[in-house]
Amino acid sequence: MRNTITKYLWLVLLLLAVILLFQKIKWLPSFTDIFKSKPLEIENTAIVIKEINSLAQLITITAYNEVVIEETIKGNSIFNNPLVPTLLNVPDLRYADKKMVLIGKGKVLAGVDLAKLTDKDVFVQRDSVSVKLPKALLLQVILNPSDFETFEETGTWTDAEVRALKMKLKDKLIITVLRQNILPKASDKAKLLIENFLTSVGFKKVTITFTQ
């Protein structure tokens, strides 16, 4: 019985000697390191980029607006040949002018296209991350056919003329929301959302900037 205990004791001592040897040559962590809590380390930049890319187009601001546009088109001459009034010594008679006042109610979506983010835009070191986001853009301008209202119309307007006027109204909508600083507002909101997202996945220090 004593020989058996002695045998097991020697085996335990031999096992401890091997462990201490491996620790000395850094093949195994020390006993204190095994039980010591370690700081969060998120080293894989590719994973961070993939997670942010998955958010795709991050729409942060939706602006609703009503715009009005008015256009008058001068009436054409009733003569096909402009020389006729001069040759016949008669007034250059013209058809009546035509006028249209169009009202459009649309919305503009602004935000950041996160699919453009590359590994050059993200720097990760342990529990800190720095991200350079693309500039905020107008991602979509929505003016459906039902969003237009004709307030006034005189004369006969062709479909092409009406489409051209609607395009001008769309441009006016874009100019209006840009003057309301929609892009800076979209950038501020995107920064806050990405900061919260990265903090929620474990980063302690988050720095967000934008491309110039």
KESELO-339073 format. One record per residue (C-alpha): residue number from 1; y, x, z. Coordinates in Angstrom, 1 decimal, padded with zeros to 4 digits, always signed. Layout:
% residues N
<site resi="NUM" v="Y" u="X" w="Z"/>
...
This chain:
% residues 212
<site resi="1" v="+000.0" u="+000.0" w="+000.0"/>
<site resi="2" v="+002.4" u="+002.8" w="+001.0"/>
<site resi="3" v="+001.6" u="+004.6" w="-002.3"/>
<site resi="4" v="+002.5" u="+001.4" w="-004.3"/>
<site resi="5" v="+005.9" u="+001.1" w="-002.5"/>
<site resi="6" v="+006.6" u="+004.8" w="-003.1"/>
<site resi="7" v="+005.7" u="+004.4" w="-006.8"/>
<site resi="8" v="+008.1" u="+001.4" w="-007.2"/>
<site resi="9" v="+010.8" u="+003.3" w="-005.3"/>
<site resi="10" v="+010.6" u="+006.2" w="-007.6"/>
<site resi="11" v="+010.8" u="+003.9" w="-010.6"/>
<site resi="12" v="+014.0" u="+002.3" w="-009.2"/>
<site resi="13" v="+015.5" u="+005.7" w="-008.5"/>
<site resi="14" v="+014.6" u="+006.8" w="-012.0"/>
<site resi="15" v="+016.2" u="+003.7" w="-013.6"/>
<site resi="16" v="+019.4" u="+004.2" w="-011.6"/>
<site resi="17" v="+019.5" u="+007.8" w="-012.7"/>
<site resi="18" v="+019.2" u="+006.8" w="-016.4"/>
<site resi="19" v="+021.9" u="+004.2" w="-016.0"/>
<site resi="20" v="+024.3" u="+006.7" w="-014.4"/>
<site resi="21" v="+023.6" u="+009.2" w="-017.1"/>
<site resi="22" v="+024.4" u="+006.6" w="-019.9"/>
<site resi="23" v="+027.6" u="+005.6" w="-018.1"/>
<site resi="24" v="+028.6" u="+009.3" w="-017.9"/>
<site resi="25" v="+028.2" u="+009.7" w="-021.6"/>
<site resi="26" v="+030.0" u="+006.3" w="-022.1"/>
<site resi="27" v="+027.0" u="+004.5" w="-023.6"/>
<site resi="28" v="+027.2" u="+001.9" w="-020.9"/>
<site resi="29" v="+030.2" u="+000.4" w="-019.0"/>
<site resi="30" v="+030.7" u="+001.2" w="-015.4"/>
<site resi="31" v="+029.7" u="-001.4" w="-012.7"/>
<site resi="32" v="+033.4" u="-002.1" w="-012.0"/>
<site resi="33" v="+034.1" u="-002.6" w="-015.7"/>
<site resi="34" v="+031.2" u="-005.1" w="-016.0"/>
<site resi="35" v="+032.8" u="-007.5" w="-013.5"/>
<site resi="36" v="+036.5" u="-006.7" w="-014.1"/>
<site resi="37" v="+038.4" u="-009.4" w="-016.0"/>
<site resi="38" v="+039.8" u="-008.0" w="-019.2"/>
<site resi="39" v="+043.0" u="-009.0" w="-021.1"/>
<site resi="40" v="+042.7" u="-011.2" w="-024.1"/>
<site resi="41" v="+042.3" u="-009.2" w="-027.3"/>
<site resi="42" v="+042.5" u="-011.0" w="-030.7"/>
<site resi="43" v="+042.2" u="-008.2" w="-033.2"/>
<site resi="44" v="+041.1" u="-010.0" w="-036.4"/>
<site resi="45" v="+044.3" u="-010.5" w="-038.4"/>
<site resi="46" v="+042.3" u="-012.2" w="-041.2"/>
<site resi="47" v="+041.2" u="-015.0" w="-038.8"/>
<site resi="48" v="+044.8" u="-015.6" w="-037.8"/>
<site resi="49" v="+045.9" u="-015.8" w="-041.4"/>
<site resi="50" v="+043.0" u="-018.2" w="-042.3"/>
<site resi="51" v="+043.9" u="-020.5" w="-039.4"/>
<site resi="52" v="+047.6" u="-020.6" w="-040.4"/>
<site resi="53" v="+046.7" u="-021.0" w="-044.1"/>
<site resi="54" v="+044.6" u="-024.0" w="-043.2"/>
<site resi="55" v="+047.8" u="-025.8" w="-042.2"/>
<site resi="56" v="+048.8" u="-025.6" w="-045.9"/>
<site resi="57" v="+052.2" u="-027.2" w="-046.6"/>
<site resi="58" v="+053.7" u="-027.7" w="-043.1"/>
<site resi="59" v="+056.1" u="-030.6" w="-043.6"/>
<site resi="60" v="+058.6" u="-030.4" w="-040.6"/>
<site resi="61" v="+061.5" u="-032.6" w="-041.7"/>
<site resi="62" v="+061.5" u="-035.9" w="-043.6"/>
<site resi="63" v="+065.0" u="-037.0" w="-044.6"/>
<site resi="64" v="+065.7" u="-040.6" w="-045.8"/>
<site resi="65" v="+068.9" u="-041.2" w="-047.8"/>
<site resi="66" v="+070.6" u="-043.7" w="-050.0"/>
<site resi="67" v="+072.7" u="-042.5" w="-052.9"/>
<site resi="68" v="+074.8" u="-044.2" w="-055.5"/>
<site resi="69" v="+075.6" u="-043.0" w="-059.0"/>
<site resi="70" v="+077.9" u="-044.6" w="-061.6"/>
<site resi="71" v="+078.1" u="-043.8" w="-065.2"/>
<site resi="72" v="+080.1" u="-045.1" w="-068.1"/>
<site resi="73" v="+079.2" u="-044.5" w="-071.8"/>
<site resi="74" v="+081.9" u="-044.9" w="-074.3"/>
<site resi="75" v="+081.1" u="-047.3" w="-077.1"/>
<site resi="76" v="+080.3" u="-045.9" w="-080.5"/>
<site resi="77" v="+082.4" u="-046.5" w="-083.6"/>
<site resi="78" v="+081.3" u="-049.5" w="-085.6"/>
<site resi="79" v="+081.6" u="-047.4" w="-088.8"/>
<site resi="80" v="+078.6" u="-045.1" w="-089.6"/>
<site resi="81" v="+080.9" u="-042.7" w="-091.4"/>
<site resi="82" v="+083.8" u="-041.4" w="-089.2"/>
<site resi="83" v="+086.0" u="-041.0" w="-092.4"/>
<site resi="84" v="+086.0" u="-044.7" w="-093.2"/>
<site resi="85" v="+088.9" u="-045.6" w="-090.9"/>
<site resi="86" v="+091.1" u="-042.9" w="-092.4"/>
<site resi="87" v="+090.2" u="-043.8" w="-096.0"/>
<site resi="88" v="+090.8" u="-047.5" w="-095.4"/>
<site resi="89" v="+093.7" u="-047.0" w="-093.1"/>
<site resi="90" v="+092.2" u="-049.2" w="-090.5"/>
<site resi="91" v="+091.8" u="-048.7" w="-086.7"/>
<site resi="92" v="+088.7" u="-046.9" w="-085.6"/>
<site resi="93" v="+087.0" u="-049.9" w="-084.1"/>
<site resi="94" v="+084.4" u="-049.3" w="-081.4"/>
<site resi="95" v="+081.8" u="-051.2" w="-079.6"/>
<site resi="96" v="+082.5" u="-052.0" w="-075.9"/>
<site resi="97" v="+081.9" u="-049.4" w="-073.3"/>
<site resi="98" v="+078.8" u="-049.8" w="-071.2"/>
<site resi="99" v="+078.6" u="-049.1" w="-067.5"/>
<site resi="100" v="+075.8" u="-048.8" w="-064.9"/>
<site resi="101" v="+075.9" u="-048.4" w="-061.1"/>
<site resi="102" v="+072.5" u="-047.4" w="-059.7"/>
<site resi="103" v="+071.5" u="-047.2" w="-056.1"/>
<site resi="104" v="+068.5" u="-045.1" w="-055.0"/>
<site resi="105" v="+066.7" u="-045.0" w="-051.7"/>
<site resi="106" v="+064.5" u="-042.0" w="-051.4"/>
<site resi="107" v="+063.1" u="-039.4" w="-049.1"/>
<site resi="108" v="+062.9" u="-035.6" w="-049.2"/>
<site resi="109" v="+060.1" u="-033.6" w="-047.4"/>
<site resi="110" v="+061.0" u="-030.1" w="-046.3"/>
<site resi="111" v="+058.9" u="-027.5" w="-044.7"/>
<site resi="112" v="+057.0" u="-024.2" w="-045.1"/>
<site resi="113" v="+054.3" u="-023.4" w="-047.6"/>
<site resi="114" v="+051.8" u="-021.6" w="-045.3"/>
<site resi="115" v="+049.4" u="-021.0" w="-048.1"/>
<site resi="116" v="+051.6" u="-018.2" w="-049.3"/>
<site resi="117" v="+051.0" u="-016.2" w="-046.1"/>
<site resi="118" v="+049.3" u="-012.8" w="-046.6"/>
<site resi="119" v="+048.0" u="-010.1" w="-044.4"/>
<site resi="120" v="+051.3" u="-008.2" w="-044.8"/>
<site resi="121" v="+053.0" u="-011.1" w="-043.0"/>
<site resi="122" v="+050.9" u="-011.0" w="-039.9"/>
<site resi="123" v="+050.6" u="-008.2" w="-037.3"/>
<site resi="124" v="+048.2" u="-008.6" w="-034.4"/>
<site resi="125" v="+047.9" u="-006.3" w="-031.4"/>
<site resi="126" v="+045.7" u="-007.5" w="-028.5"/>
<site resi="127" v="+047.4" u="-010.6" w="-027.1"/>
<site resi="128" v="+050.6" u="-010.2" w="-029.2"/>
<site resi="129" v="+051.2" u="-011.5" w="-032.7"/>
<site resi="130" v="+054.2" u="-011.2" w="-035.1"/>
<site resi="131" v="+054.4" u="-013.6" w="-038.1"/>
<site resi="132" v="+056.8" u="-013.6" w="-041.0"/>
<site resi="133" v="+056.9" u="-017.1" w="-042.5"/>
<site resi="134" v="+057.9" u="-018.0" w="-046.0"/>
<site resi="135" v="+061.4" u="-019.6" w="-046.4"/>
<site resi="136" v="+061.6" u="-023.3" w="-045.9"/>
<site resi="137" v="+061.6" u="-025.3" w="-049.1"/>
<site resi="138" v="+062.0" u="-028.8" w="-050.4"/>
<site resi="139" v="+058.3" u="-029.6" w="-050.8"/>
<site resi="140" v="+058.7" u="-033.1" w="-052.3"/>
<site resi="141" v="+061.3" u="-035.5" w="-053.4"/>
<site resi="142" v="+060.1" u="-039.1" w="-053.5"/>
<site resi="143" v="+061.9" u="-041.8" w="-055.5"/>
<site resi="144" v="+059.5" u="-044.6" w="-056.5"/>
<site resi="145" v="+060.4" u="-047.2" w="-059.1"/>
<site resi="146" v="+060.8" u="-049.8" w="-056.4"/>
<site resi="147" v="+063.4" u="-047.5" w="-054.7"/>
<site resi="148" v="+066.0" u="-048.1" w="-057.4"/>
<site resi="149" v="+068.4" u="-051.0" w="-057.5"/>
<site resi="150" v="+070.9" u="-051.8" w="-060.3"/>
<site resi="151" v="+074.2" u="-052.8" w="-058.6"/>
<site resi="152" v="+076.1" u="-053.2" w="-061.8"/>
<site resi="153" v="+075.2" u="-053.1" w="-065.5"/>
<site resi="154" v="+077.3" u="-053.9" w="-068.6"/>
<site resi="155" v="+076.2" u="-053.4" w="-072.2"/>
<site resi="156" v="+072.8" u="-052.5" w="-073.4"/>
<site resi="157" v="+071.1" u="-049.5" w="-072.0"/>
<site resi="158" v="+068.1" u="-047.8" w="-073.6"/>
<site resi="159" v="+065.0" u="-046.7" w="-071.5"/>
<site resi="160" v="+065.9" u="-043.1" w="-072.2"/>
<site resi="161" v="+069.5" u="-043.6" w="-070.9"/>
<site resi="162" v="+068.2" u="-045.3" w="-067.7"/>
<site resi="163" v="+065.7" u="-042.5" w="-067.1"/>
<site resi="164" v="+068.4" u="-039.9" w="-067.6"/>
<site resi="165" v="+070.6" u="-041.7" w="-065.0"/>
<site resi="166" v="+067.7" u="-041.8" w="-062.6"/>
<site resi="167" v="+067.3" u="-038.1" w="-062.9"/>
<site resi="168" v="+070.9" u="-037.6" w="-062.1"/>
<site resi="169" v="+070.5" u="-039.8" w="-059.0"/>
<site resi="170" v="+067.5" u="-037.7" w="-057.9"/>
<site resi="171" v="+069.6" u="-034.5" w="-058.2"/>
<site resi="172" v="+072.4" u="-036.2" w="-056.2"/>
<site resi="173" v="+069.8" u="-037.0" w="-053.5"/>
<site resi="174" v="+068.7" u="-033.4" w="-053.3"/>
<site resi="175" v="+072.3" u="-032.2" w="-053.1"/>
<site resi="176" v="+073.0" u="-034.7" w="-050.3"/>
<site resi="177" v="+070.1" u="-033.5" w="-048.1"/>
<site resi="178" v="+070.9" u="-029.9" w="-048.7"/>
<site resi="179" v="+074.5" u="-030.5" w="-047.5"/>
<site resi="180" v="+072.9" u="-032.0" w="-044.4"/>
<site resi="181" v="+071.3" u="-028.6" w="-043.6"/>
<site resi="182" v="+067.8" u="-029.9" w="-044.1"/>
<site resi="183" v="+066.4" u="-026.4" w="-044.8"/>
<site resi="184" v="+067.6" u="-024.7" w="-041.6"/>
<site resi="185" v="+066.4" u="-027.7" w="-039.6"/>
<site resi="186" v="+063.0" u="-027.4" w="-041.3"/>
<site resi="187" v="+062.8" u="-023.6" w="-040.5"/>
<site resi="188" v="+063.6" u="-024.2" w="-036.8"/>
<site resi="189" v="+060.9" u="-026.9" w="-036.5"/>
<site resi="190" v="+058.3" u="-024.7" w="-038.4"/>
<site resi="191" v="+059.1" u="-021.8" w="-036.0"/>
<site resi="192" v="+058.5" u="-024.0" w="-033.0"/>
<site resi="193" v="+055.3" u="-025.5" w="-034.3"/>
<site resi="194" v="+053.8" u="-022.1" w="-035.3"/>
<site resi="195" v="+054.8" u="-020.6" w="-031.9"/>
<site resi="196" v="+053.1" u="-023.5" w="-030.1"/>
<site resi="197" v="+050.0" u="-023.2" w="-032.3"/>
<site resi="198" v="+049.6" u="-019.5" w="-031.7"/>
<site resi="199" v="+050.2" u="-019.8" w="-028.0"/>
<site resi="200" v="+047.5" u="-022.5" w="-027.8"/>
<site resi="201" v="+044.9" u="-020.2" w="-029.4"/>
<site resi="202" v="+045.5" u="-017.5" w="-026.7"/>
<site resi="203" v="+048.4" u="-015.3" w="-027.7"/>
<site resi="204" v="+050.8" u="-014.4" w="-024.9"/>
<site resi="205" v="+053.6" u="-013.0" w="-027.0"/>
<site resi="206" v="+054.5" u="-014.6" w="-030.3"/>
<site resi="207" v="+057.3" u="-013.4" w="-032.6"/>
<site resi="208" v="+058.3" u="-015.5" w="-035.7"/>
<site resi="209" v="+060.6" u="-014.4" w="-038.4"/>
<site resi="210" v="+061.3" u="-015.6" w="-042.0"/>
<site resi="211" v="+061.3" u="-013.8" w="-045.3"/>
<site resi="212" v="+064.7" u="-013.2" w="-046.8"/>
